[in-house]
Amino acid sequence: QHYKSITFIERTLFTMVEITDDEAALYDRQIRLWGVDAQRSLRAANVFVKRCGPLGAEVCKNIVLSGVNSLTILDTRIVEEKHSATNFLIRTNTGKSFAETCVPNLQILNPLVKVDYVTEDLTEDTIKQYSVVCITDGSKTEYEETNKLCRIHGAMFLATNTWGMTGFMFQDCGEKYKYIAEKPKIARGKASEKQDTKRRKVEEDNSEYEERVAHFTQYSNVAPLSSLKFSSPAVLITHGILNEVADLGEHCKTMCQKIGGKEVPEELIRNVSGELVPICAIVGGIVSQEIIKIVSKKDDPIVNSLYFDGLSGAGIIENFRCCEFKK
C-alpha cells in the first residue's frame, strides 16, 4: 500500500467508498497528508453551499479541490459587470445567475467532482441528500431556520459572513459529535551530553490517535454575549449586524461595558460595508478547512464559533453553549 491509512474508531458509511486509481493519482498529496480513510469520507460527501459571492466562491473552490462527491450551489442573483472584480469564478458579465456562471468554472478545477446548481431553497425532502450545508452571507433568521432543518435530518451545518474587515463562522455538528485526533506528543527530559539540559526531545508517533467527543448547540440556542468574560471586537460587530441594531457603534460601546471587553476600534466599525477579497479568502479558507475536518471526522473541529478581526489579523474562537441568544 502506497498511502498511510488511518482507521476510524467509529466507522461510518463514508469509509465504504473506494478510491479509484485516477483519484489516488489526483489526490496523492492530500492522501499522504490526511490518509486514505479521510479521503474516502470526502469522496462520499455531498455539500450544499448557498450563495457564491467572494466568500462562497472561496469555500466552493476549496471543497471542489478536496475531492468531495458533489457540490450543489444555490444563488439566483444575476451577475453584473462589477462582480468580476471581486469574484474569481466570474470573469465577465454573463447575464446569468451566480450559480449558473460559477458552476462551469468550478467544474474545470476538478472533473472528478459533480458540480451542479439548483434554483430552489432547501426543503424537508431535498436536504436529505446532503452531508453538509453551508450558508454564506445569510441573516440570523435564515441561520436559525436552516440549522433547525439540518438538526432534524442529520446534516452538519455551517454559517459564515464577512462585513468589510470582520469575519464570522458558526458550525453545528450535532449534540454529540465523535471524531479522532492525534494523541498529545510526550516530551521526554532525556538530553545528550552535547545538548543544553533545558532542551527536550519530543517523541513523535503519528500512528497513535484517540477518540474524542465534541458537543455543539444550534444557532438559535447560543449563549448571550453578557456571559462572556472577554471577547474580540469582531464578536460585538457580528452580534450587532446580525441583530440589525440601529447604531452599531453605540451597540459595541454598550456591550463592551457589560462584558468588560476591549473597546472596538472606530476603523473596524466604519469598514463593515462591502466584501474585501483578502478577508473572504481567509474566512472562506477556514470554513472549507472545517468542512474537510468534520466530514473526515479527523482532528479537532472549531466549537462552535470563530470571529476574525481583519484590523489586528486575529481570529478568536468562542464556544457559545446552550442559552437563549439575547439582544
Residue pairs with C-beta under 8 A, 6 or more apart in sequence:
2 24
3 24
3 31
3 32
3 35
3 36
4 32
4 35
4 36
5 35
5 36
5 37
6 34
6 35
6 36
6 37
6 38
6 180
6 209
6 298
7 37
8 15
8 37
8 180
8 297
8 298
9 178
9 180
9 209
9 211
10 178
10 211
10 297
12 41
12 297
13 44
14 40
14 41
14 43
14 44
14 45
14 131
14 295
15 37
15 40
15 41
16 40
16 44
17 40
17 41
17 43
17 44
17 69
18 40
19 27
19 31
19 36
19 39
19 40
19 43
22 112
23 39
23 43
23 67
23 112
24 31
26 67
26 110
26 112
27 39
27 67
30 39
30 66
30 67
31 39
34 292
34 296
34 298
35 298
37 296
38 296
38 298
39 67
39 296
41 295
41 296
41 297
42 66
42 67
42 68
42 69
42 292
42 295
42 296
43 67
43 68
43 69
44 69
44 131
45 68
45 69
45 131
45 132
45 295
46 68
46 69
46 70
46 72
46 129
46 130
46 131
46 132
47 63
47 68
47 70
47 71
47 72
47 130
47 131
47 132
47 133
47 134
47 291
48 72
48 73
48 74
48 122
48 127
48 130
48 132
48 133
48 134
49 56
49 59
49 60
49 63
49 71
49 72
49 73
49 74
49 134
49 136
50 56
50 73
50 74
50 75
50 121
50 133
50 134
50 135
50 136
50 138
51 74
51 75
51 77
51 98
51 135
51 136
51 137
51 138
52 60
52 73
52 75
52 87
52 89
52 98
52 99
52 102
52 136
53 75
53 86
53 87
53 98
53 136
53 137
53 275
53 280
54 86
54 87
54 162
54 275
54 277
54 280
54 284
55 136
55 137
55 160
55 161
55 162
55 275
55 280
55 283
55 284
56 73
56 75
56 136
56 137
56 284
57 87
57 88
57 89
57 102
57 280
57 284
58 280
58 281
58 283
58 284
58 285
58 287
58 288
59 134
59 136
59 160
59 284
59 287
59 288
59 291
60 71
60 73
60 89
60 102
60 106
61 88
61 89
61 106
61 109
61 288
62 284
62 285
62 288
62 289
62 292
63 71
63 288
63 291
63 292
64 71
64 106
64 107
64 109
64 110
64 113
64 115
65 109
65 110
66 288
66 292
67 110
67 112
67 113
68 113
68 295
69 113
69 114
70 113
70 114
70 115
70 116
71 106
71 113
71 114
71 115
71 116
72 116
72 117
72 118
72 130
73 98
73 99
73 102
73 103
73 106
73 115
73 116
73 117
73 118
74 99
74 117
74 118
74 119
74 120
74 121
74 122
75 97
75 98
75 99
75 102
75 117
76 97
76 98
76 99
76 119
77 97
77 98
78 95
78 96
78 97
78 98
79 90
79 93
79 94
79 95
79 96
79 97
79 98
79 101
80 93
81 92
81 93
83 90
83 93
83 98
84 90
84 91
84 92
84 93
86 275
86 277
86 280
87 102
89 101
89 102
89 105
89 106
90 98
90 101
90 102
91 105
94 100
94 101
97 117
97 119
99 117
99 118
99 119
100 117
102 117
103 115
103 116
103 117
106 115
107 113
107 115
118 126
120 126
122 130
122 133
122 146
122 149
124 149
124 152
124 153
127 133
127 149
127 150
127 153
127 155
128 153
130 155
131 155
131 156
131 295
132 155
132 156
132 157
132 158
132 291
132 294
132 295
133 146
133 150
133 155
133 156
133 157
133 158
134 157
134 158
134 159
134 160
134 287
134 291
135 142
135 143
135 146
135 157
135 158
135 159
135 160
136 159
136 160
136 161
137 160
137 161
137 162
138 146
138 159
138 161
139 242
140 219
140 242
140 243
140 244
143 159
143 170
143 219
143 242
144 218
144 219
144 220
146 157
146 159
147 157
147 159
147 172
147 218
147 219
147 220
148 218
148 220
149 155
150 156
150 157
150 172
151 157
151 172
151 174
151 218
154 174
156 171
156 172
156 173
156 174
156 294
156 295
157 171
157 172
157 173
157 219
158 169
158 170
158 171
158 172
158 287
158 290
158 291
159 168
159 169
159 170
159 171
159 219
160 167
160 168
160 169
160 170
160 283
160 284
160 287
161 167
161 168
161 238
161 241
161 242
162 168
162 275
162 276
162 279
162 280
162 283
163 237
163 238
163 241
163 272
163 273
164 268
164 271
164 272
164 273
164 274
164 276
164 279
164 310
165 267
165 268
165 271
165 272
165 276
165 279
165 309
165 310
165 311
166 234
166 237
166 238
166 268
166 272
166 279
166 307
166 308
166 309
166 310
167 234
167 279
167 280
167 282
167 283
167 306
167 307
167 308
167 310
167 315
168 234
168 238
168 283
168 305
168 306
168 307
168 308
169 283
169 286
169 287
169 290
169 302
169 305
169 306
169 307
170 219
170 222
170 304
170 305
170 306
171 216
171 290
171 294
171 301
171 302
171 304
171 305
172 216
172 217
172 218
172 219
172 304
173 214
173 216
173 294
173 301
174 216
175 215
175 216
175 217
176 213
176 215
177 213
177 214
177 215
177 216
177 294
177 301
178 211
178 212
178 213
178 297
179 211
179 212
179 213
179 214
179 293
179 294
179 297
179 298
179 299
179 300
179 301
180 209
180 210
180 211
180 212
180 297
180 298
181 209
181 210
181 212
181 298
181 299
181 300
182 206
182 208
182 209
182 210
182 299
183 205
183 208
183 209
183 210
185 202
185 203
185 204
185 205
186 202
186 203
187 200
187 201
187 202
187 203
188 200
188 201
188 202
188 203
189 200
190 201
191 197
191 199
191 200
191 201
212 300
214 300
214 301
214 303
215 303
216 303
216 304
217 304
217 320
217 321
217 322
219 325
220 325
221 322
221 323
221 324
221 325
222 304
222 305
222 320
222 321
222 322
222 323
222 325
223 320
223 321
223 322
223 323
223 325
224 323
224 324
224 325
224 326
225 231
225 235
225 236
225 239
225 255
225 258
225 259
225 326
226 255
226 258
226 259
226 326
227 323
228 235
228 259
228 261
228 318
229 259
229 260
230 259
230 260
230 261
230 262
231 259
231 261
231 316
231 318
232 261
232 262
232 307
232 309
232 314
232 316
232 318
233 252
233 261
233 262
233 263
233 264
233 265
233 268
233 309
233 311
234 268
234 307
234 308
234 309
234 316
235 261
235 305
235 307
235 316
235 318
236 251
236 252
236 255
236 256
236 261
236 264
237 248
237 252
237 264
237 268
237 269
237 272
238 307
239 251
239 255
240 248
240 251
240 252
240 255
241 248
241 272
243 327
245 251
245 327
248 269
248 272
249 264
249 266
249 269
252 264
252 269
253 263
253 264
255 261
256 262
256 263
256 264
265 311
267 311
268 309
268 310
268 311
276 310
278 310
279 308
279 310
282 308
282 310
282 315
283 308
286 302
286 306
286 308
286 315
290 301
290 302
293 299
293 300
293 301
294 301
302 317
303 317
303 319
304 318
304 319
304 320
305 317
305 318
305 319
305 320
306 315
306 316
306 317
306 318
307 315
307 316
307 318
308 314
308 315
308 316
309 315
309 316
